[in-house]
Amino acid sequence: MTLRWWRALTMGLALALIAPVAHATEPAFDAGTSLSQEERAKLQAEYDRLFAQMLERPTDLNLMFTFAAVAARLGNYEAAISTLERMLLLNPDLPRVKLELGVLYFHIRSYAVAQSYFQAVVADPSVPATVKQNAQLYLAQIDKLTSINHLTGSITAGFRYQTNANVGPSSNQVVAFGVPAILNSTFVQQSDWNLFGSAYVTDSYDILPDRSVTWDTTLQGYYAYQFTLHELNLGFAETTSGPRFLLTRQPGSELSFRPFVLANAVFLGDSLDFDTFGAGAELDKAFYNDRLLLGVGYTYRYEAFFNSSQLPTNSLFTGPVNILGVTSSYQLTNTIQLGLSGYASHQLAQADFNANWQYSISAGISKEYAAPFGLTEFPWVATLSAQGIWTNYQSPDPTVDPTTVRADREFDITLGNTVGLTRDLSLLLQAQYTNHNSNIPNFSFTDTSVVMGTTLSF
């Protein structure tokens, strides 16, 4: 029975953590783009050629602008910035140059200087409206980033259909007390729709003015109302809170450490299924101007399960869980992002047959692209991810098969598309297929689900 809420809960967490589509402005300089060795060599040769030409023609503004763009692509922001600032010395009336300077200073987190350039662009009556709009968007971002309190998040609501909403076995031929049995049709897989809502909010409060120490709190919640299987209505809420210490401050390669405490509660049907208290720590490191992000974390959770009329032996799952996880993401290009993560967990329980070791690895790719046929003004994002989960239990369950220790293997594949409707609102379309195999037929099943919803980010 626990597997039913676990499958619903993991989908709820995935929906709550859906990242909002980032509709960035489009500066001319492709700052920080990941380059192959061959591309970097070509750009370096172009950089050297343009630099030599600038020595011969030091007042050629077009040449200087081209050189600055190449320098930015190579990640040489100092050369790009100094060149653009020399252009303003030669001609102060260059709003496009001021905009690009603001973008470059924003990229290296010199927000006060970036703000001054963006304000100059907005105040210039001769600047086109689209250029002013870009500058105003950056100014709004700077206001958020320089505030003492930083609140971000997303809210998603929509519909989900599952071919196996109750996570029932694919066949009614199961095992009970070690002998073959026929399962009542009520308990085999059943399809259903649900209406769901999820939210994920992060608040970061600056303890020190330079943001070297902040207090970070997260809150996530999920609720799904089943159209038919009301006993599977699921509610979930979890919060984590703790300080974050910025150990290194080099822009684009920061190292941070965060210890935290956590608490959650999960409701299944009309009853409290379990609650959790725990603590953990995470270490995050950025590389290559934030192109590569790595994180490692440890979490201790004590889960207390409660019996109900629906789950009379639920308390046998009560016990501690230790989890070690690793996450990574890599910005391959400005529009393609790769992700790889994994975890290992050890769950103890009042009943040894519920105790287990679990291992998981997942990989994904996302691609941002322009809306086909110009259907919307904002970009769309396609995602593809796959996950494998291996679960090995500690001892046989005598009520199922007293001679067989349960071992499960699961594979999930998810395909999604996010449609940018406005800067903050997007449409979510997602399909997922799950194949869960077990050496005990009671726990083998498949499930296909589709999701359609909208996400509001702030």
C-alpha positions in Angstrom: 0.0 0.0 0.0 2.9 2.4 0.8 4.0 2.2 -2.8 0.8 3.9 -3.9 1.4 7.1 -1.9 5.1 7.0 -2.8 4.4 7.0 -6.5 1.9 9.8 -6.2 4.2 11.7 -3.9 7.2 11.6 -6.2 5.1 12.9 -9.0 3.8 15.7 -6.7 7.4 16.6 -5.8 8.4 16.7 -9.5 5.5 19.0 -10.3 6.2 21.2 -7.3 9.8 21.6 -8.4 9.1 22.4 -12.0 11.4 25.3 -12.9 9.8 28.3 -14.5 10.8 29.1 -18.0 13.6 31.7 -18.1 12.7 34.3 -20.7 16.0 36.1 -20.8 16.7 39.3 -22.7 18.8 39.1 -25.7 22.0 41.1 -25.6 24.2 41.2 -28.6 27.1 39.6 -26.7 26.8 35.9 -26.2 28.6 36.1 -22.8 29.9 32.9 -21.3 28.8 30.5 -24.0 30.3 27.0 -23.6 32.8 26.5 -26.5 34.4 23.5 -28.0 38.2 23.5 -28.2 38.0 24.2 -32.0 35.5 27.1 -31.5 37.7 28.6 -28.8 40.8 28.4 -31.0 39.0 30.1 -33.9 37.6 32.8 -31.6 41.1 33.4 -30.0 42.6 33.8 -33.5 39.8 36.3 -34.3 40.4 38.1 -30.9 44.2 38.4 -31.7 43.5 39.7 -35.3 40.9 42.3 -34.1 43.2 43.4 -31.3 46.0 44.0 -33.8 43.7 46.0 -36.0 42.6 48.2 -33.0 46.2 49.1 -32.4 46.3 50.5 -35.9 42.8 52.1 -35.8 42.2 53.0 -32.1 39.2 55.2 -32.9 37.2 52.8 -35.1 34.0 52.3 -33.0 32.7 49.4 -35.2 35.9 47.6 -34.8 35.9 48.1 -31.1 32.4 46.8 -30.7 33.2 43.7 -32.7 36.3 43.1 -30.6 34.3 43.4 -27.4 31.7 40.9 -28.6 34.4 38.3 -29.3 36.1 39.0 -26.0 32.8 38.4 -24.2 32.3 35.1 -26.0 35.7 34.0 -24.8 34.8 34.9 -21.3 37.3 37.8 -21.2 34.8 40.2 -19.6 37.5 42.7 -18.5 38.7 43.2 -22.1 35.1 43.6 -23.3 34.2 46.0 -20.6 37.3 48.2 -21.0 36.8 48.3 -24.7 33.2 49.4 -24.5 34.0 52.0 -21.9 36.7 53.5 -24.2 34.0 53.7 -26.8 31.9 55.9 -24.5 34.9 58.1 -23.9 35.1 58.7 -27.7 31.3 59.1 -28.0 29.1 59.2 -24.8 25.9 59.1 -26.9 25.9 55.3 -27.5 22.9 53.8 -25.7 23.5 50.3 -27.3 27.0 50.3 -25.8 25.6 51.3 -22.4 23.1 48.5 -22.6 25.8 45.9 -23.4 28.0 47.3 -20.6 25.1 46.9 -18.2 24.7 43.3 -19.3 28.4 42.5 -18.8 28.5 44.1 -15.4 25.3 42.2 -14.5 27.0 39.0 -15.5 30.0 39.5 -13.2 27.6 40.6 -10.4 28.7 44.2 -10.3 25.0 45.2 -9.8 25.6 48.9 -8.8 27.6 49.7 -11.9 25.2 47.7 -14.1 22.3 49.6 -12.6 23.8 53.0 -13.5 24.2 51.9 -17.2 20.7 50.5 -17.4 19.2 53.7 -15.8 21.1 55.8 -18.4 19.5 53.8 -21.2 16.0 54.1 -19.7 16.4 57.9 -19.2 17.5 58.5 -22.8 14.5 59.7 -24.9 16.1 58.7 -28.1 16.4 55.0 -27.2 13.9 52.6 -28.9 11.1 51.2 -26.7 12.4 47.6 -27.1 15.9 48.5 -25.8 14.4 50.4 -22.9 12.2 47.3 -22.1 15.3 45.1 -21.9 17.1 47.6 -19.6 14.0 47.8 -17.4 13.9 44.0 -17.1 17.5 43.9 -15.9 16.7 46.7 -13.4 13.9 44.7 -12.0 16.2 41.7 -11.6 18.8 43.9 -9.9 16.2 45.2 -7.4 15.4 41.5 -6.5 19.1 40.5 -6.3 20.1 43.5 -4.2 17.2 43.4 -1.8 17.9 42.1 1.8 15.1 39.5 1.3 14.8 37.4 -1.9 11.6 35.5 -2.5 11.2 33.3 -5.6 9.0 30.5 -6.6 6.4 28.9 -8.8 2.8 27.7 -8.6 1.4 25.0 -10.9 -2.1 23.7 -11.3 -3.6 21.3 -13.8 -5.0 17.8 -14.6 -3.3 14.4 -14.5 -4.5 11.1 -16.0 -3.0 7.8 -15.0 -3.6 4.3 -16.4 -2.6 2.9 -13.0 -3.5 5.5 -10.4 -3.6 3.1 -7.5 -0.3 1.5 -8.4 -2.0 -1.9 -8.6 -0.2 -5.0 -10.0 -0.6 -5.6 -13.7 -2.0 -9.1 -13.1 -4.4 -10.5 -10.5 -2.1 -13.6 -10.1 -0.2 -12.8 -7.0 1.4 -14.5 -4.0 0.0 -14.8 -0.4 1.9 -16.6 2.4 4.2 -18.1 -0.2 1.5 -19.7 -2.4 -0.2 -18.5 -5.6 -3.4 -16.5 -5.1 -5.9 -14.6 -7.2 -6.2 -10.9 -6.2 -9.6 -9.2 -6.0 -10.2 -7.1 -9.2 -10.6 -4.1 -6.9 -6.9 -4.1 -6.1 -5.4 -4.5 -9.6 -4.5 -1.5 -11.6 -7.2 1.2 -12.1 -7.1 4.3 -14.2 -8.2 7.8 -12.9 -7.9 11.5 -13.3 -6.9 14.0 -10.7 -6.9 17.8 -10.3 -3.7 18.9 -8.7 -2.0 22.0 -7.4 1.6 22.4 -6.4 3.9 25.2 -5.1 7.6 25.7 -4.5 8.8 28.8 -2.7 12.3 29.8 -1.7 13.2 32.7 0.6 16.7 33.9 1.1 17.4 36.5 3.8 20.8 38.4 3.9 22.3 38.0 7.4 25.4 39.9 6.2 25.3 42.8 3.8 27.7 41.2 1.3 25.5 38.1 1.1 28.3 35.8 2.4 25.8 34.5 5.0 22.1 34.1 4.2 19.2 32.3 5.8 17.5 30.1 3.2 14.0 28.6 3.7 12.1 26.5 1.3 8.4 25.6 1.3 6.8 23.1 -1.0 3.3 21.7 -1.1 1.1 19.5 -3.3 -2.5 18.4 -3.3 -4.2 16.0 -5.7 -8.0 15.3 -5.8 -8.8 12.0 -7.5 -12.0 12.0 -9.5 -12.8 8.3 -8.6 -10.3 6.8 -6.2 -10.9 9.3 -3.4 -8.9 7.2 -0.9 -5.8 8.2 -2.9 -6.3 11.9 -2.5 -2.9 13.1 -1.6 -1.7 16.2 0.4 1.9 17.0 1.1 3.8 19.9 2.7 7.5 20.2 3.5 9.8 23.0 4.7 13.6 23.2 5.1 15.4 26.1 6.8 19.0 26.9 7.6 21.9 29.2 7.0 24.0 29.2 3.8 27.6 30.2 4.0 29.3 31.5 0.8 32.8 30.0 1.2 34.3 31.5 -2.0 33.0 34.6 -3.8 34.6 34.4 -7.3 31.8 35.1 -9.7 30.8 32.0 -11.6 32.7 29.6 -9.4 31.1 30.1 -5.9 31.2 27.4 -3.2 28.5 27.4 -0.6 27.6 25.2 2.4 24.1 24.9 4.0 23.1 22.9 7.0 19.3 22.7 7.5 16.4 21.2 9.5 13.3 19.9 7.8 9.7 18.8 8.6 6.9 17.5 6.5 3.5 15.9 6.7 1.7 13.6 4.2 -2.0 13.0 4.1 -3.6 10.1 2.2 -7.4 10.1 1.8 -8.7 11.8 4.9 -5.9 10.6 7.3 -2.4 11.6 8.2 -0.2 9.0 6.6 3.1 10.0 8.1 5.1 13.0 9.2 8.9 13.6 9.2 11.5 15.5 11.1 15.1 15.6 10.2 18.2 17.5 9.3 20.9 17.6 6.7 23.6 19.5 4.9 24.4 20.4 1.3 27.6 21.6 -0.5 27.2 23.4 -3.9 30.0 24.4 -6.3 29.8 26.4 -9.6 32.4 26.1 -12.4 33.1 27.8 -15.7 31.0 30.9 -15.1 28.1 29.0 -13.7 27.9 26.7 -16.7 28.6 23.6 -14.5 26.8 23.3 -11.1 27.6 20.4 -8.8 25.9 19.6 -5.5 26.3 16.9 -2.8 24.1 16.5 0.2 23.2 14.3 3.2 19.8 14.1 4.8 18.6 12.3 7.9 14.8 11.8 8.2 12.8 10.1 10.9 9.4 9.1 9.4 6.6 8.2 11.8 3.7 6.4 10.0 0.2 6.2 11.4 -2.3 3.4 11.2 -5.8 4.0 9.7 -8.8 2.0 8.6 -7.3 2.1 5.1 -3.8 1.2 6.3 -4.1 -0.8 9.5 -0.4 -1.9 9.6 1.0 1.4 8.3 3.1 2.0 11.5 5.3 -0.9 10.6 7.1 1.5 8.1 8.1 3.8 11.0 11.9 4.4 11.2 14.9 6.5 10.2 16.0 7.1 6.6 19.6 8.2 5.6 20.0 9.7 2.2 23.2 10.7 0.3 22.5 12.5 -3.0 24.5 14.1 -5.8 23.2 16.5 -8.4 24.8 18.2 -11.5 23.7 20.4 -14.4 25.7 21.6 -17.3 24.7 24.5 -19.7 26.0 22.9 -22.9 24.9 25.9 -25.0 22.7 29.0 -24.3 19.6 26.9 -25.1 20.6 23.3 -24.1 21.0 22.1 -20.5 22.1 18.6 -19.3 21.4 17.2 -15.9 22.6 14.1 -14.0 21.8 13.1 -10.5 21.6 10.1 -8.2 21.1 9.1 -4.6 21.5 6.2 -2.2 19.1 5.7 0.8 18.9 3.3 3.7 15.5 3.0 5.3 15.0 1.2 8.6 11.5 0.2 9.8 9.7 -1.5 12.7 9.2 -4.5 10.5 12.5 -5.7 8.9 10.7 -6.7 5.7 10.0 -3.0 5.1 13.6 -1.9 5.6 15.5 -1.4 2.4 18.4 0.0 0.5 17.5 2.1 -2.5 19.7 3.5 -5.3 18.7 5.8 -8.2 20.3 7.6 -11.1 18.6 10.0 -13.4 19.6 12.0 -16.5 17.9 14.7 -18.5 18.2 17.2 -21.3 16.3 20.4 -21.9 16.2 22.5 -25.1 14.8 26.0 -25.4 13.5 27.0 -28.8 11.5 29.7 -30.5 7.7 29.1 -30.6 6.8 27.4 -33.9 5.0 29.6 -36.4 5.3 32.5 -33.9 2.5 31.1 -31.8 3.8 32.9 -28.7 6.2 35.7 -28.2 8.2 33.8 -25.6 10.4 30.6 -26.0 9.3 27.0 -25.4 11.3 24.4 -23.6 11.3 20.7 -24.5 12.6 18.2 -21.8 13.5 14.5 -21.8 14.5 12.6 -18.7 15.0 9.0 -17.6 15.4 7.5 -14.2 16.4 4.1 -12.9 15.5 3.0 -9.3 16.8 -0.2 -7.6 15.3 -1.3 -4.2 16.6 -4.2 -2.2 14.6 -5.2 0.9 16.2 -6.6 4.1 14.1 -9.7 4.7 11.1 -11.6 3.4 7.5 -10.5 4.3 5.9 -13.6 5.7 2.4 -12.5 4.7 3.6 -12.4 1.0 6.3 -14.9 0.6 8.3 -16.1 3.6 11.1 -17.6 1.4 11.8 -14.6 -1.0 13.4 -11.3 -0.2 11.8 -8.7 -2.3 13.9 -6.8 -4.9 12.4 -4.1 -7.2 13.7 -2.5 -10.4 12.0 0.6 -11.9 12.5 2.6 -15.1 10.8 5.9 -15.7 10.9 8.0 -18.9 9.4 11.5 -19.0 8.8 13.8 -22.0 7.7 17.3 -21.5 7.2 20.7 -23.2 6.8 24.1 -21.6 5.0 26.7 -23.6 6.0 30.3 -22.7 2.8 32.3 -22.7 4.1 35.5 -20.9 7.3 36.2 -19.1 5.9 34.7 -15.9 3.2 32.3 -17.1 3.7 29.0 -19.0 1.7 26.0 -20.1 3.0 22.6 -19.1 2.5 19.4 -21.1 4.0 16.2 -19.9 3.9 12.4 -20.4 5.5 9.7 -18.3 5.9 6.0 -18.6 6.8 3.8 -15.6 7.9 0.1 -15.7 8.2 -1.3 -12.2 9.5 -4.9 -12.1 9.8 -7.1 -9.0 10.8 -10.6 -8.2 7.4 -10.9 -6.4 4.5 -10.4 -8.9 2.4 -8.5 -6.3 4.7 -5.5 -6.9 5.1 -5.5 -10.7 3.2 -2.9 -12.6 3.3 -0.4 -15.4 1.8 3.1 -15.5 1.4 5.8 -18.2 0.4 9.3 -17.1 -0.2 12.6 -18.9 -0.2 16.1 -17.3 -1.5 19.4 -18.6 -1.3 22.5 -16.4 -0.1 26.1 -16.1 2.8 27.4 -14.1 3.1 30.9 -12.7 6.6 31.9 -11.6 7.6 34.9 -9.5 
